[in-house]
Amino acid sequence: MSGENIKDHCGVFGIFNHPEAARITYLGLFALQHRGEEAAGICTSDGENLHLYKNRGLVGEVFQEEHMAKLPGHLAIGHTRYSTTGSSTLINAQPYQVDYSRGQVAVAHNGNLVNAQILRAELEAYGSIFGSTMDSEIFVHLMANPAYRSVEEAIIESIKKVEGAFSLVILKEKMLVGVRDPYGFRPLCFGKLGNSYVLASETCAFDLIEAELIRELEPGEILIIDENGARSFFPFKEKGIRRAHCIFEHVYFARPDSTIFGDNVGLVREKLGRTLAKEQPAKADIVIPVPDSGNFAAMGFAKESGIPLAHGFTRNHYIGRTFISPSQAARSLKVKIKLNPIREVIDGKRVVVVDDSVVRGNTAKSRVKLLRRAGAREVHMRISCPPHISPCYYGIDFPSKAELLACNNSMEEIKKFLNVDSIGYLSLEGMLSATTRKPGDFCHACFSGQYPTPLFDEVDKLKLEKKRSS
C-alpha cells in the first residue's frame, strides 16, 4: 500500500523450553516488526513467576541490554503492536499480564474481536475491573472465572465465547499456548528450534532464529505446550465453521519471504501482478513498483506485459510503514520523506506504477504528484487488489465507508482525483485465483461486503474508550 493508514493486526511470538527465551523472542519480534511499530513487549516465565517489560517504540528501541537482563526464564511470549482496539498508550501495549486465583497469565493477541463491547459489559456486570481499553484484555478476564476446574478448561471455554479474529499466544508459569480463531483470519505458525517449541505470526520469524516450521495451527485449534509435550484441542470442530483467511495478508501485510495459508507471499504477489497485467493492460515504457509491498506485483506485471521493470522510487528504509502510523499528521510527514523518485529513470516516460492497494487515496495522490514532478509523460496506476468498498471488522483500520475512496467515487472520479492517465484494479476473482487455496477459504469483506461472522460492535478502534467515558 502506498502508505495509507490501515488498522494493522500485530505480530505475536512465543517460545517454550529455551535458556535464552527472551533473546530469541526479541529476534522473533524483530522479524515481525512490519506488523506493528507503535509498541513492543516481552513476558517471560522462570517456572514460578512471570516477568514483563513493554514500551512504546520499535523493537530495537524498546529493548536494551538492561531490560533483557530482567527477563529471566525458559518460556516467553512477545508482541509488536499497532492499535487495533484501544488507543496508542502504554497501558494498551502487550503482552497483557494479570495475577489471578490460579497464578499469573499473560496474553498477546493478533486480530480484532467483534463482540468485545458485549463481553466487556457482561464481565463488568459481574465485577470485573478492566485496566486497559483494548479488546485483548477480555481473554484474561474470561480465563479468570473461578468456575473452571483447570487452566486447560479455562482457555477452551473462554475461547468459545469470543467472536472475530484472534491468533493468540498465552503464557502461564509452566505453559505456552497458541490459539487460532475458527475462521483462521490471521496466521499462526508452529515450529521447533532444537528442543524448543516456537509460535509466530509468520514464518519469516522462524527463518531468522533458524527454527523449523512444523505447520500452521489449524483454524479453531488450541495448542497447549508444557512439560508433557504439545497437544491440541478443537472446540469448534462440530460447528463446521468455514475458513476465512484474510486475503489482505497476501496482498499487503505479510512479508514476501513468509509462507502463510500454505503459499509463499512473494509468489502470490507476483501472480497478482501477472493477472493484473492480463486484466488491466497499459501501453507504457516502464513498470515501476511502489516499494516495498508493490515490488513483487510489479515484477509479475512486467513479466506478463513485456514492459521493462524499472525502479523509479528510492525508499528511505529508516521510515516505517506509513499506513500503520497512528495519526494523520505522522502519516503525512512519512509520505513526504519515505520515497524519492529517480528523475533519470522517469523523465519523459510513460509509466505504469504498480501499488498493492489504494484505500483513502491521499498517499497514492502524492506519489503521482512526485512522478509528474520527475517528468513522467503519462502515469497509469495499476492496483493488485480490487477496490476497497467496505469496512473491516477484523483488524484493518478503514472503519468508515466515508473514508474509502472507491466506495464513494466512480472510476472516472478516482482517476481525476489521483491525476492519473488511467486506473486499473485487479478483479476479486483474479485476486482469489492467485493462491493454491479454494477461493471460498478467504475473507474478502473489505472488497465485497460479505462478512463471514455475525457483527455486533460498532466499528471504531476507540469503542471501549468511548464506553468507559460514557
Buried (B, 14 or more C-beta within 10 A) or exposed (E): BBBBBBBBBBBBBBBBBBEBBBBBBBBBBBBBBBBBBBBBBBBBBBEEEBBBBBEBEBBEEBBEEEBBEEBBBBBBBBBBBBBBBBBBBEEBBBBBBBEBEBEBBBBBBBBBBBBBBBBBEBBBEEEBEBEBBBBBBBBBBBBBBEEBEEBBBBBBBBBEBBBBBBBBBBBBBBBBBBBBBBBBBBBBBBBBBEEBBBBBBBBBBBBBBEBEBBEBBBBBBBBBBBEEEBEEBEBBEEEEBEBBBBBBBBBBBBBBBBBBBEBBBBBBBBBBBBBBBEBBBBEBBBBBBBBBBBBBBBBBBBBBBEBEBBBBBEBEEEBBBBBBBBEEEBBBBBBEEBBBBBEEBBEEBBBBBBBBBBBBBBBBBBBBBBBBEBBBBBBBBBBBBBBBBBBBBBBBBBBEBEBBBBBEBEEEEBBEBBBBBBBBBBBBEBBBEBBEBEEEBBBBBBBEEEBBBEBBBEBBBBBBBEBEEE
